[in-house]
């Protein structure tokens, strides 16, 4: 792919992904101030004064330098090529510029596995995240959102974890759509092991993306820091099932800070797994129940969800006077046309005309003692015939 990044810059950034942890704002500040090549040279050169990298203790700088001594970016880039992946840097045409909104916490670069163009896919993407230990309801909703968004031409982004993440990816794949998994490890590392088949399918049909170099393994902090990339990469984040203390809510908070749309799928108020989502909805989150409502929020002008209405009953089609006459009939037994007219607030002639109209539509019937309602079943069938 075409790139404006020189080989030296790419090599330095690849090395820095071995040295600086994802989201490290000290490293991001140094990178911004002195550039990748200069920072890489300073960290691997014992002769450089630690004061040249302000904001970190001598102990921390010593840790960076230990990592720098072991870094071998040529080896990492070669290993990535063997695994069918590549290293995308800021300045590459494939770099998603929305990640720049993270400021000094922006990724140094992204290791990408899969044949599609990351920047183009990310332009029309939505994150679907949630609990690992989800309920059957949560898995169903995540899969439904994944497939619905994919069918509408949206890319589904998640973290390839158990539970909601996996269900969202599977929904998109089942619909023949596009999906991106943002990993907290190297893109050549399968984690969790139970998702080996799913991660393999995403690599073939979608994209695997990560900040960490080949072979690196996840840690708890890396999972949390990975979430900021999910939030920044997408137009909006949907949370499906999350407790009060949930990494998915960290993704939502990052999305809010970045000015992205934040949405939540409600669940039972008695479910602890939905408590975090409900708290989100009490704040800045928007309630959504399907893919159409998500795309109405994050999509372009005119991508509207269908209007939600209850069932249309035959009596809803009556004009106001006929409806009043129908309502004036007693629930049981029959009544004369004059009594019905009085209850309906109309003349006897008008009431009688409307009663014959209602009779032809199957709402009422004539008895010896007056007019009475027919059964609901007969009303519905006959009214449909009358409407035809």
C-alpha positions as CSV (number, residue, x, y, z in Angstrom):
1,X,0.0,0.0,0.0
2,X,1.2,3.5,-0.8
3,X,2.9,5.2,2.1
4,X,4.4,8.6,2.9
5,X,6.3,7.2,5.8
6,X,10.0,6.5,5.3
7,X,11.6,3.2,6.2
8,X,13.5,4.7,9.1
9,X,10.4,6.1,10.6
10,X,8.5,2.9,10.3
11,X,11.4,0.9,11.8
12,X,11.6,3.3,14.8
13,X,7.8,3.2,15.4
14,X,7.9,-0.6,15.2
15,X,10.6,-0.6,17.8
16,X,8.7,1.8,20.1
17,X,5.7,-0.6,20.2
18,X,8.1,-3.0,22.0
19,X,9.2,-0.3,24.4
20,X,6.2,2.0,25.2
21,X,3.0,0.5,26.6
22,X,-0.3,1.4,24.8
23,X,-1.7,4.7,25.9
24,X,1.5,5.8,27.7
25,X,1.1,9.6,27.5
26,X,4.8,10.1,28.6
27,X,5.9,8.2,25.5
28,X,3.3,10.0,23.4
29,X,4.5,13.4,24.5
30,X,8.2,12.4,23.7
31,X,7.1,11.1,20.4
32,X,5.3,14.3,19.5
33,X,8.2,16.5,20.7
34,X,11.2,14.8,19.2
35,X,9.8,12.3,16.6
36,X,10.0,8.5,16.4
37,X,13.5,8.2,15.0
38,X,15.1,10.6,17.6
39,X,13.2,9.0,20.5
40,X,14.2,5.5,19.4
41,X,17.9,6.6,19.3
42,X,17.7,8.3,22.7
43,X,16.1,5.2,24.4
44,X,18.6,2.7,23.0
45,X,21.7,4.9,23.7
46,X,23.0,4.6,27.2
47,X,24.9,7.8,26.8
48,X,21.8,10.0,26.6
49,X,20.9,11.9,29.7
50,X,17.5,11.0,31.2
51,X,16.7,14.7,31.6
52,X,16.3,14.7,27.8
53,X,13.1,12.9,28.3
54,X,11.2,15.0,30.9
55,X,8.2,13.9,32.9
56,X,9.4,10.4,33.9
57,X,11.6,9.2,36.8
58,X,15.1,7.8,36.2
59,X,13.7,4.4,37.2
60,X,11.0,4.5,34.5
61,X,13.5,5.6,31.9
62,X,15.7,2.8,32.9
63,X,12.8,0.4,32.3
64,X,12.3,1.9,28.8
65,X,16.0,1.4,28.1
66,X,16.0,-2.2,29.2
67,X,13.1,-2.8,26.7
68,X,14.9,-0.8,24.0
69,X,18.0,-3.0,24.4
70,X,16.0,-6.1,23.6
71,X,13.9,-4.6,20.8
72,X,14.6,-5.8,17.3
73,X,12.2,-4.1,14.9
74,X,13.6,-5.8,11.8
75,X,12.8,-9.1,13.3
76,X,9.3,-8.0,14.3
77,X,8.5,-6.6,10.8
78,X,9.8,-9.8,9.2
79,X,7.7,-11.9,11.6
80,X,4.6,-9.8,10.8
81,X,5.2,-10.4,7.1
82,X,5.4,-14.2,7.6
83,X,2.1,-14.1,9.6
84,X,0.4,-12.1,6.8
85,X,0.2,-8.9,8.8
86,X,1.6,-5.4,8.3
87,X,2.6,-2.3,10.4
88,X,0.5,0.8,9.7
89,X,1.9,4.2,10.9
90,X,0.5,7.7,11.1
91,X,1.2,9.2,7.7
92,X,0.3,6.0,5.8
93,X,-2.7,6.2,3.6
94,X,-4.2,3.3,5.6
95,X,-3.9,5.1,8.9
96,X,-7.4,6.0,10.4
97,X,-7.0,9.7,11.1
98,X,-9.7,9.7,13.7
99,X,-7.2,8.0,16.1
100,X,-5.4,11.3,16.2
101,X,-8.2,12.5,18.5
102,X,-6.5,10.6,21.3
103,X,-3.7,13.1,21.4
104,X,-0.6,11.9,23.2
105,X,-2.4,8.6,23.9
106,X,-2.6,7.9,20.2
107,X,-1.2,4.5,19.1
108,X,2.4,4.6,18.0
109,X,1.3,2.4,15.1
110,X,-1.0,-0.5,14.4
111,X,-0.2,-4.0,13.5
112,X,-2.9,-5.2,11.1
113,X,-3.8,-8.6,9.8
114,X,-6.2,-9.0,6.9
115,X,-6.5,-7.9,3.3
116,X,-8.9,-5.0,3.6
117,X,-8.1,-1.3,3.9
118,X,-8.3,-0.2,7.6
119,X,-8.9,3.5,7.1
120,X,-11.7,2.9,4.6
121,X,-13.4,0.3,6.8
122,X,-13.1,2.5,9.9
123,X,-14.9,5.4,8.2
124,X,-18.2,3.6,8.5
125,X,-17.9,1.5,11.7
126,X,-19.7,1.0,15.0
127,X,-18.4,-0.7,18.1
128,X,-20.5,-3.3,19.8
129,X,-19.1,-4.2,23.3
130,X,-20.4,-5.7,26.5
131,X,-20.0,-8.4,29.2
132,X,-18.0,-11.5,28.8
133,X,-20.3,-13.5,31.1
134,X,-23.4,-12.4,29.2
135,X,-26.9,-13.9,29.2
136,X,-28.6,-15.6,26.3
137,X,-30.6,-12.3,25.8
138,X,-27.4,-10.3,25.6
139,X,-25.8,-12.7,23.1
140,X,-28.9,-12.6,21.0
141,X,-29.0,-8.8,21.0
142,X,-25.3,-8.5,20.2
143,X,-25.6,-11.0,17.3
144,X,-28.7,-9.3,16.0
145,X,-27.0,-5.9,16.1
146,X,-23.9,-7.3,14.4
147,X,-25.8,-8.9,11.5
148,X,-28.2,-5.9,11.2
149,X,-25.3,-3.4,11.0
150,X,-23.4,-5.6,8.5
151,X,-26.5,-5.8,6.3
152,X,-26.7,-2.0,6.3
153,X,-23.1,-1.7,5.1
154,X,-21.5,-0.9,8.5
155,X,-18.3,-2.5,9.9
156,X,-18.7,-4.0,13.3
157,X,-15.8,-3.4,15.7
158,X,-15.3,-5.3,18.9
159,X,-12.6,-6.9,21.0
160,X,-12.9,-10.7,20.1
161,X,-13.5,-11.5,23.8
162,X,-16.0,-14.1,25.1
163,X,-19.6,-13.1,25.4
164,X,-20.9,-9.9,23.7
165,X,-17.8,-9.3,21.7
166,X,-17.8,-12.8,20.1
167,X,-21.6,-12.6,19.5
168,X,-21.2,-9.3,17.7
169,X,-18.4,-10.6,15.5
170,X,-20.3,-13.8,14.6
171,X,-23.4,-11.8,13.7
172,X,-21.5,-9.7,11.3
173,X,-19.7,-12.7,9.8
174,X,-23.0,-14.7,9.5
175,X,-24.4,-11.8,7.4
176,X,-21.4,-11.9,5.1
177,X,-20.4,-8.5,6.5
178,X,-17.2,-6.8,7.6
179,X,-15.8,-6.9,11.2
180,X,-12.7,-5.6,12.9
181,X,-11.3,-7.2,16.1
182,X,-9.1,-4.8,18.2
183,X,-6.8,-7.1,20.2
184,X,-4.9,-6.5,23.5
185,X,-2.1,-8.7,22.2
186,X,-0.1,-9.4,19.0
187,X,-2.3,-10.0,15.9
188,X,-0.5,-13.4,15.5
189,X,-1.5,-14.4,19.0
190,X,-4.8,-16.2,19.6
191,X,-6.5,-14.9,22.7
192,X,-8.7,-16.2,24.2
193,X,-7.8,-19.7,23.1
194,X,-11.4,-20.7,22.9
195,X,-11.9,-18.2,20.1
196,X,-9.2,-19.6,17.8
197,X,-11.7,-20.4,15.1
198,X,-13.5,-17.1,15.3
199,X,-10.2,-15.1,15.2
200,X,-9.1,-17.1,12.2
201,X,-12.4,-16.3,10.4
202,X,-12.0,-12.6,11.3
203,X,-8.5,-12.6,9.8
204,X,-9.9,-14.1,6.6
205,X,-13.1,-12.1,6.3
206,X,-12.3,-9.0,8.3
207,X,-9.3,-7.4,10.1
208,X,-7.3,-8.0,13.2
209,X,-5.8,-4.9,14.7
210,X,-3.5,-4.4,17.7
211,X,-0.9,-2.0,19.1
212,X,1.4,-4.7,20.4
213,X,4.1,-6.3,18.2
214,X,4.1,-10.0,17.1
215,X,4.1,-12.5,19.9
216,X,3.1,-10.1,22.7
217,X,0.5,-11.4,25.2
218,X,-2.4,-9.5,26.9
219,X,-2.4,-8.2,30.4
220,X,-5.4,-6.7,32.4
221,X,-4.2,-3.1,31.8
222,X,-3.8,-3.7,28.1
223,X,-7.4,-4.8,27.8
224,X,-8.5,-1.5,29.4
225,X,-6.2,0.6,27.2
226,X,-7.3,-1.3,24.1
227,X,-10.8,0.1,24.7
228,X,-9.7,3.6,23.8
229,X,-8.7,2.5,20.3
230,X,-12.2,0.8,19.8
231,X,-13.9,4.1,20.9
232,X,-11.7,6.3,18.8
233,X,-11.8,4.1,15.7
234,X,-15.6,4.1,15.4
235,X,-18.4,6.6,14.9
236,X,-20.2,5.3,18.0
237,X,-20.2,2.6,20.7
238,X,-23.1,0.4,21.7
239,X,-23.0,-1.3,25.1
240,X,-24.9,-4.6,25.4
241,X,-25.0,-5.8,29.1
242,X,-22.4,-4.4,31.4
243,X,-22.1,-4.3,35.2
244,X,-21.2,-1.1,37.1
245,X,-17.5,-2.1,37.0
246,X,-17.0,-3.1,33.4
247,X,-14.4,-2.5,30.8
248,X,-17.2,-1.9,28.3
249,X,-18.2,1.2,30.2
250,X,-14.6,2.4,29.9
251,X,-15.0,2.1,26.2
252,X,-18.2,4.2,26.4
253,X,-16.5,6.8,28.6
254,X,-13.7,7.1,26.1
255,X,-16.2,7.5,23.3
256,X,-18.0,10.2,25.3
257,X,-14.8,12.1,25.8
258,X,-14.0,11.9,22.1
259,X,-17.4,13.2,21.1
260,X,-18.6,9.9,19.6
261,X,-22.1,8.6,19.9
262,X,-22.7,6.4,23.0
263,X,-25.6,3.9,23.0
264,X,-26.9,1.2,25.3
265,X,-29.3,-1.8,24.9
266,X,-31.6,-2.0,27.9
267,X,-32.2,-5.2,29.9
268,X,-34.3,-6.3,32.9
269,X,-33.9,-3.8,35.8
270,X,-33.4,-6.8,38.0
271,X,-30.3,-7.9,36.1
272,X,-27.0,-6.9,37.5
273,X,-25.5,-7.4,34.0
274,X,-27.6,-4.5,32.7
275,X,-27.1,-2.2,35.7
276,X,-24.1,-0.5,34.1
277,X,-26.0,0.0,30.8
278,X,-28.9,1.5,32.6
279,X,-26.7,4.0,34.5
280,X,-25.2,4.9,31.1
281,X,-28.7,5.5,29.7
282,X,-29.5,7.8,32.7
283,X,-26.6,10.0,31.6
284,X,-25.4,10.7,28.1
285,X,-26.2,7.3,26.5
286,X,-29.0,6.9,24.0
287,X,-31.3,3.9,24.2
288,X,-31.3,1.6,21.1
289,X,-33.0,-1.7,20.5
290,X,-31.9,-2.7,16.9
291,X,-29.5,-1.9,14.1
292,X,-31.9,0.6,12.5
293,X,-31.9,2.8,15.6
294,X,-28.1,2.7,15.8
295,X,-27.7,3.7,12.1
296,X,-30.2,6.5,12.5
297,X,-27.9,8.0,15.2
298,X,-24.5,7.4,13.6
299,X,-25.4,7.3,9.9
300,X,-25.8,9.9,7.3
301,X,-28.9,12.2,6.7
302,X,-31.9,10.1,5.7
303,X,-30.8,6.8,7.4
304,X,-33.9,6.8,9.6
305,X,-35.3,3.9,11.6
306,X,-38.9,3.0,10.7
307,X,-41.6,4.5,12.8
308,X,-42.7,2.4,15.7
309,X,-46.5,2.0,16.0
310,X,-48.9,-0.5,17.6
311,X,-51.2,-2.7,15.6
312,X,-53.8,-0.9,13.4
313,X,-57.3,-2.1,14.4
314,X,-60.3,-1.9,12.1
315,X,-62.1,0.5,14.4
316,X,-59.1,2.9,14.1
317,X,-60.2,3.5,10.5
318,X,-63.7,4.8,11.4
319,X,-64.5,8.5,11.1
320,X,-65.0,10.3,14.4
321,X,-68.9,10.2,14.4
322,X,-69.0,6.5,13.6
323,X,-66.5,5.9,16.3
324,X,-68.6,7.8,18.8
325,X,-71.7,5.8,17.8
326,X,-69.9,2.5,18.2
327,X,-68.6,3.5,21.6
328,X,-72.2,4.5,22.7
329,X,-73.4,0.9,22.3
330,X,-73.6,-1.1,25.6
331,X,-71.0,-3.8,26.3
332,X,-73.8,-6.3,26.8
333,X,-77.3,-6.4,25.3
334,X,-79.0,-4.2,22.8
335,X,-80.0,-0.5,22.7
336,X,-82.4,1.5,20.6
337,X,-81.1,4.0,18.0
338,X,-82.5,7.0,20.0
339,X,-80.6,5.9,23.2
340,X,-77.5,5.4,21.2
341,X,-77.8,8.8,19.6
342,X,-78.2,10.4,23.0
343,X,-75.0,8.7,24.3
344,X,-73.1,9.6,21.2
345,X,-74.2,13.2,21.3
346,X,-75.7,13.2,17.8
347,X,-79.1,13.2,16.1
348,X,-81.3,10.1,15.9
349,X,-81.1,10.2,12.0
350,X,-77.3,10.5,12.1
351,X,-76.9,7.7,14.6
352,X,-79.2,5.4,12.6
353,X,-77.2,6.1,9.4
354,X,-74.0,5.3,11.2
355,X,-75.4,2.2,12.7
356,X,-76.2,0.8,9.3
357,X,-72.7,1.8,8.2
358,X,-71.3,-0.1,11.2
359,X,-73.5,-3.0,10.4
360,X,-72.1,-3.3,6.8
361,X,-68.6,-3.2,8.3
362,X,-69.4,-6.0,10.7
363,X,-69.2,-4.0,14.0
364,X,-72.8,-4.2,15.0
365,X,-75.9,-6.3,14.4
366,X,-79.7,-5.6,14.4
367,X,-81.8,-7.5,16.9
368,X,-85.5,-7.3,17.7
369,X,-84.8,-5.2,20.8
370,X,-82.3,-2.8,19.1
371,X,-78.7,-2.7,18.1
372,X,-75.8,-4.6,19.8
373,X,-72.1,-5.2,19.3
374,X,-70.9,-8.4,17.6
375,X,-68.0,-10.5,18.9
376,X,-64.4,-9.1,18.4
377,X,-63.5,-12.0,16.1
378,X,-66.5,-11.3,13.8
379,X,-65.8,-7.6,13.9
380,X,-62.2,-8.1,12.7
381,X,-63.1,-10.4,9.9
382,X,-66.1,-8.5,8.6
383,X,-64.4,-5.2,8.9
384,X,-61.5,-6.4,6.8
385,X,-64.0,-7.6,4.2
386,X,-65.7,-4.2,4.3
387,X,-62.4,-2.4,3.9
388,X,-61.7,-4.5,0.9
